[in-house]
Amino acid sequence: MSTARVLRTTMFKVADPAHQQKLIQAYNKLASEQKKDGKPYILYMAAGIAVDPARSKGYTVVSRTEFATMDDMRWYDEQCPAHAALKETARGFNLPEPPLVFYHEDVPLVNQR
């Protein structure tokens, strides 16, 4: 039986390629520093730069994060010091709008990992 997970996607409109790279570096730092109760709690994280910006409606950097519970996702959003540092980095880029964030509970339909 599969266990429901929380999947979160975040999309940024970062025009400057140098800032895009800095945001990816901030995600790498977040991945190495994320802890809750002294232990890593993010199940999966990936971040990258859009390959076809013409189709992405201006979104250039996208991340996908997977959490075991909605409580873990909320902790990430509201209390995680490593995530707070990433948000501070992004704020420094004077983005034209806040990132688009969506999340949902899901059970994998196909998982060949």
Residue, then its C-alpha position, 0 to 999 in steps of 0.5 A: m500500500s502506498t503512503a500519501r506524500v505532500l508534493r510542492t512545486t515552486m516557480f520563480k520568474v528570475a530574468d537574470p541568468a546570474h541570479q538564476q544560478k544563485l537561486i539554484q546554489a541557494y537550493n543546494k545549500l538548503a538541501s544540505e542544511q535542512k533539518k527538523d528536530g535535528k534530522p533531515y526531513i525533506l524526502y526529495m528535492a530538485a531544482g532547475i532552470a527552465v529549458d524552454p522559457a518561451r513555453s514557461k510564461g516567464y517562469t525560469v527556476v522551478s523546484r519540486t519538493e516532497f514531504a512525508t506529511m503536511d505538517d512537515m511542509r508547513w514547518y518548511d514554509e513557516q519555521c525552517p531556517a534553511h528555507a528562510a535563508l533561501k527566501e531571503t536570497a530570492r527577495g534580493f533579486n527584486l522579483p516581478e512577483p512572488p513565486l508561484v507555489f502549489y502543493h497537494e497530497d498525493v499517492p504515486l500512480v507510477n513510481q519506477r524509482 
